[in-house]
């Protein structure tokens, strides 16, 4: 079983409009609702890849109830912790004319000290059953900024490989707990290290505590700095579509590859192919299966010094 933690779950709404024009009214052609937040997206992709997954985090209010209703028929097991506050919404507006997506993310509910303790009481037993754990996304108000560092330490104590996918101060503090893997994008890595040169920045992040760093480089693919070597995987060409959830699919690929014990070039190939296939899908947490199988044969992986 692979455990994903999403402390700031969301109800994902996607609006499709013919053209997004500032200061104008828009007629929405299509609306989709999905249970969201990074770890829930990861779990849905993991199940599509054939891996059992369990999701935990927080859900509350009317939005949280809708999220859980939508999650129920899907394969991930729901181990979300109820809270008094209302789960946030994220709204993606897809411009059909350009293929671009504009994202609006609400902040999330206020989490009390008792609710945080209730989460920890849920997390510990789930860890004992997990082959790997992913800690994903932002922290809702009220959760300690060092929360991910605490959760990484608990996973390491339990002997469970842990992937940390967050940004800013939670990432900075989480690194001190020495996660097995982090997966920042280029901007997150630059803010963490102060340099925009990906290879140098990734090596700096390893020195700060990460066992392995996999950096998302957008259209240029992914870079992995590991104890066994350094590799970059590149897609055959940029893809156009909705990028929401592409990074989450990469996390699912890395987790599934980890528990399958694949070599790093194969892990990166899966991650880049799955990420690109997600851009081609209509909503986060899904991917274009036909495109994914085709892309697996087209990813170029090179070794770096």
C-alpha positions as CSV (number, residue, x, y, z in Angstrom):
1,X,0.0,0.0,0.0
2,X,1.2,3.5,-0.8
3,X,0.0,6.3,1.5
4,X,-0.5,9.9,0.4
5,X,-1.0,12.8,2.8
6,X,-2.8,15.9,1.7
7,X,-3.2,18.2,4.6
8,X,-4.9,20.9,2.4
9,X,-7.3,18.8,0.3
10,X,-9.5,20.6,-2.3
11,X,-12.6,20.3,-4.4
12,X,-11.2,20.9,-7.9
13,X,-13.4,22.8,-10.3
14,X,-12.4,23.1,-14.0
15,X,-14.2,25.6,-16.2
16,X,-13.7,25.6,-20.0
17,X,-14.3,28.8,-21.9
18,X,-13.9,29.6,-25.6
19,X,-11.5,32.4,-24.8
20,X,-10.4,34.0,-21.4
21,X,-10.7,37.8,-21.7
22,X,-9.9,40.0,-18.7
23,X,-12.7,42.3,-17.5
24,X,-15.3,40.4,-19.5
25,X,-18.2,38.0,-18.7
26,X,-17.7,34.5,-19.9
27,X,-20.1,31.7,-20.9
28,X,-18.7,28.4,-19.5
29,X,-18.8,25.5,-22.0
30,X,-18.0,22.8,-19.6
31,X,-17.7,22.3,-15.8
32,X,-16.0,19.4,-14.0
33,X,-15.7,18.6,-10.3
34,X,-13.1,16.3,-8.9
35,X,-11.7,15.4,-5.4
36,X,-8.4,17.3,-5.4
37,X,-5.3,18.4,-3.6
38,X,-1.9,17.0,-4.6
39,X,-1.9,13.8,-2.7
40,X,-5.5,12.8,-3.8
41,X,-4.4,13.4,-7.5
42,X,-1.3,11.2,-6.8
43,X,-3.4,8.4,-5.3
44,X,-5.9,8.4,-8.2
45,X,-3.0,8.0,-10.7
46,X,-1.4,5.3,-8.5
47,X,-4.6,3.2,-8.6
48,X,-4.7,3.6,-12.4
49,X,-1.1,2.2,-12.4
50,X,-2.3,-0.8,-10.4
51,X,-1.1,0.2,-6.9
52,X,-3.3,0.2,-3.8
53,X,-3.4,3.6,-2.3
54,X,-4.8,5.2,0.9
55,X,-5.4,9.0,1.2
56,X,-5.3,10.9,4.5
57,X,-5.4,14.6,5.5
58,X,-8.3,16.8,6.4
59,X,-11.8,17.3,5.0
60,X,-14.6,19.4,6.4
61,X,-17.8,21.4,5.7
62,X,-20.1,21.1,2.7
63,X,-17.2,21.2,0.3
64,X,-15.4,18.4,2.2
65,X,-18.6,16.3,2.1
66,X,-18.8,16.7,-1.7
67,X,-15.1,15.8,-2.0
68,X,-15.7,12.6,-0.1
69,X,-18.8,11.7,-2.0
70,X,-16.8,12.1,-5.3
71,X,-13.9,10.1,-3.9
72,X,-16.1,7.2,-2.7
73,X,-16.6,5.4,-6.0
74,X,-12.9,5.9,-6.9
75,X,-10.2,3.3,-5.9
76,X,-8.2,5.2,-3.3
77,X,-9.1,4.3,0.3
78,X,-10.5,7.3,2.2
79,X,-8.8,7.8,5.6
80,X,-9.4,11.6,5.7
81,X,-9.8,13.2,9.1
82,X,-12.9,15.3,9.6
83,X,-12.5,19.0,10.7
84,X,-14.9,21.7,11.7
85,X,-13.7,24.1,8.9
86,X,-14.7,24.0,5.3
87,X,-12.4,22.3,2.7
88,X,-11.1,24.8,0.1
89,X,-11.9,24.9,-3.6
90,X,-9.4,25.3,-6.5
91,X,-10.7,26.7,-9.7
92,X,-8.9,26.1,-13.1
93,X,-10.1,28.1,-16.1
94,X,-9.0,26.6,-19.3
95,X,-8.9,28.9,-22.4
96,X,-9.9,26.8,-25.4
97,X,-8.4,29.3,-27.8
98,X,-4.8,29.1,-26.4
99,X,-4.9,26.0,-24.3
100,X,-3.6,28.0,-21.3
101,X,-5.0,27.4,-17.8
102,X,-5.5,30.1,-15.1
103,X,-5.6,28.7,-11.5
104,X,-7.3,30.2,-8.4
105,X,-6.5,28.4,-5.1
106,X,-8.4,29.1,-1.8
107,X,-6.4,29.0,1.4
108,X,-8.1,26.1,3.2
109,X,-9.7,25.7,6.7
110,X,-8.3,26.7,10.0
111,X,-7.0,23.5,11.7
112,X,-7.1,23.4,15.5
113,X,-4.5,21.8,17.8
114,X,-7.0,18.9,18.6
115,X,-7.6,18.3,14.9
116,X,-3.8,18.1,14.3
117,X,-3.5,15.6,17.1
118,X,-6.3,13.6,15.6
119,X,-4.5,13.5,12.3
120,X,-1.3,12.3,13.9
121,X,-3.3,9.5,15.6
122,X,-4.5,8.4,12.2
123,X,-1.1,8.8,10.4
124,X,0.9,6.5,12.7
125,X,-1.1,3.3,12.2
126,X,-1.3,3.9,8.4
127,X,2.5,4.3,8.3
128,X,2.9,0.8,9.7
129,X,1.0,-0.6,6.7
130,X,2.7,1.5,4.0
131,X,5.4,0.6,1.5
132,X,6.0,4.3,0.8
133,X,4.4,7.6,1.8
134,X,4.1,10.9,-0.1
135,X,3.6,14.2,1.8
136,X,2.0,16.6,-0.7
137,X,1.1,20.2,-1.1
138,X,0.5,23.3,1.0
139,X,-0.3,23.5,4.7
140,X,-3.7,24.8,5.8
141,X,-3.9,27.6,8.4
142,X,-3.2,26.4,11.9
143,X,-0.9,23.5,11.0
144,X,2.6,24.1,12.3
145,X,5.1,25.2,9.6
146,X,7.4,22.4,10.7
147,X,4.6,19.8,10.2
148,X,6.2,18.0,7.3
149,X,9.6,17.7,9.1
150,X,7.7,16.0,11.9
151,X,5.9,13.6,9.5
152,X,9.2,12.8,7.6
153,X,10.8,11.9,11.0
154,X,7.9,9.6,11.9
155,X,8.1,7.9,8.5
156,X,11.9,7.4,8.8
157,X,11.4,6.0,12.3
158,X,8.9,3.5,10.9
159,X,11.3,2.6,8.1
160,X,9.0,3.8,5.4
161,X,10.5,5.6,2.3
162,X,9.1,9.2,2.2
163,X,8.7,11.6,-0.7
164,X,8.2,15.3,0.2
165,X,6.4,17.4,-2.4
166,X,5.9,20.9,-1.1
167,X,7.5,24.4,-1.3
168,X,8.7,27.4,0.6
169,X,9.3,27.2,4.4
170,X,7.6,23.8,4.8
171,X,10.1,22.4,2.2
172,X,13.0,24.1,3.8
173,X,12.2,22.7,7.3
174,X,11.2,19.3,5.9
175,X,14.7,19.0,4.3
176,X,16.3,19.0,7.8
177,X,14.4,15.7,8.6
178,X,16.2,14.1,5.6
179,X,13.4,12.8,3.3
180,X,14.3,10.1,0.9
181,X,13.1,12.1,-2.1
182,X,11.9,15.7,-2.9
183,X,10.3,16.7,-6.2
184,X,10.4,20.5,-6.6
185,X,9.8,22.3,-9.8
186,X,12.4,24.7,-11.2
187,X,10.9,27.8,-9.5
188,X,10.5,26.0,-6.1
189,X,14.1,24.8,-6.3
190,X,15.4,28.3,-7.2
191,X,13.5,29.8,-4.2
192,X,14.9,27.2,-1.9
193,X,18.6,27.5,-3.0
194,X,18.9,31.0,-4.5
195,X,20.1,29.7,-7.9
196,X,18.2,29.2,-11.1
197,X,20.8,26.7,-12.6
198,X,18.9,23.4,-12.0
199,X,21.9,21.1,-11.6
200,X,23.6,23.3,-9.1
201,X,20.4,24.0,-7.3
202,X,19.5,20.3,-7.1
203,X,22.9,19.4,-5.7
204,X,22.5,22.2,-3.1
205,X,19.2,20.7,-2.1
206,X,20.8,17.3,-1.6
207,X,23.5,18.9,0.7
208,X,20.6,20.5,2.7
209,X,19.3,17.0,3.6
210,X,17.4,15.3,0.7
211,X,18.6,11.8,-0.1
212,X,17.5,12.3,-3.8
213,X,16.3,15.3,-5.7
214,X,14.1,15.1,-8.8
215,X,13.5,18.5,-10.3
216,X,10.6,19.2,-12.8
217,X,12.0,21.3,-15.6
218,X,8.7,21.9,-17.5
219,X,9.0,21.2,-21.3
220,X,12.7,20.2,-20.7
221,X,11.6,17.1,-18.6
222,X,13.1,16.1,-15.3
223,X,16.5,16.0,-13.6
224,X,17.4,13.5,-10.9
225,X,20.3,13.8,-8.5
226,X,20.7,10.5,-6.7
227,X,23.4,8.7,-4.7
228,X,23.8,6.4,-7.7
229,X,24.2,9.1,-10.3
230,X,22.6,12.0,-12.2
231,X,20.2,11.7,-15.1
232,X,18.0,14.0,-17.2
233,X,14.9,12.7,-19.0
234,X,13.5,14.8,-21.9
235,X,10.2,14.4,-23.8
236,X,10.2,14.3,-27.6
237,X,8.3,17.7,-27.8
238,X,6.4,20.1,-25.6
239,X,2.7,19.2,-25.1
240,X,-0.2,21.7,-25.0
241,X,-3.1,21.3,-22.6
242,X,-4.1,21.6,-19.0
243,X,-0.9,21.3,-16.8
244,X,-2.9,21.0,-13.5
245,X,-1.9,17.7,-11.9
246,X,1.1,17.0,-14.2
247,X,3.5,17.2,-11.2
248,X,1.2,15.0,-9.1
249,X,1.3,12.3,-11.9
250,X,5.1,12.6,-11.8
251,X,5.0,11.9,-8.0
252,X,2.8,8.9,-8.6
253,X,5.3,7.6,-11.2
254,X,8.2,8.0,-8.8
255,X,6.4,6.3,-6.0
256,X,5.2,3.4,-8.1
257,X,8.7,3.0,-9.5
258,X,10.2,3.1,-6.0
259,X,8.1,0.3,-4.7
260,X,8.8,-1.7,-7.9
261,X,12.5,-1.1,-7.4
262,X,13.1,0.1,-11.0
263,X,16.4,1.6,-12.0
264,X,16.5,5.4,-12.1
265,X,16.4,5.9,-15.9
266,X,13.2,3.8,-16.0
267,X,11.8,5.9,-13.1
268,X,12.4,9.1,-14.9
269,X,11.0,7.7,-18.2
270,X,7.8,6.8,-16.4
271,X,7.6,10.2,-14.6
272,X,8.1,12.3,-17.7
273,X,5.8,10.2,-19.9
274,X,3.0,10.2,-17.2
275,X,3.4,13.9,-16.6
276,X,3.1,14.8,-20.3
277,X,0.1,12.4,-20.7
278,X,-1.6,14.2,-17.8
279,X,-1.3,17.6,-19.6
280,X,-3.3,16.0,-22.4
281,X,-6.1,14.8,-20.1
282,X,-9.0,17.1,-19.3
283,X,-8.7,17.2,-15.5
284,X,-6.1,16.7,-12.7
285,X,-5.8,13.2,-11.4
286,X,-6.2,11.6,-14.8
287,X,-4.0,10.9,-17.8
288,X,-4.3,10.0,-21.4
289,X,-3.5,6.3,-21.3
290,X,-2.8,5.9,-25.0
291,X,-0.5,8.9,-25.1
292,X,1.3,7.6,-22.0
293,X,2.1,4.2,-23.6
294,X,3.3,6.0,-26.7
295,X,5.5,8.5,-24.8
296,X,7.2,5.7,-22.8
297,X,9.0,4.7,-26.0
298,X,10.0,8.3,-26.9
299,X,11.5,9.7,-23.7
300,X,15.3,10.3,-23.9
301,X,17.3,9.8,-20.8
302,X,20.9,10.9,-20.5
303,X,23.5,10.6,-17.8
304,X,25.2,13.8,-16.4
305,X,28.5,14.0,-14.7
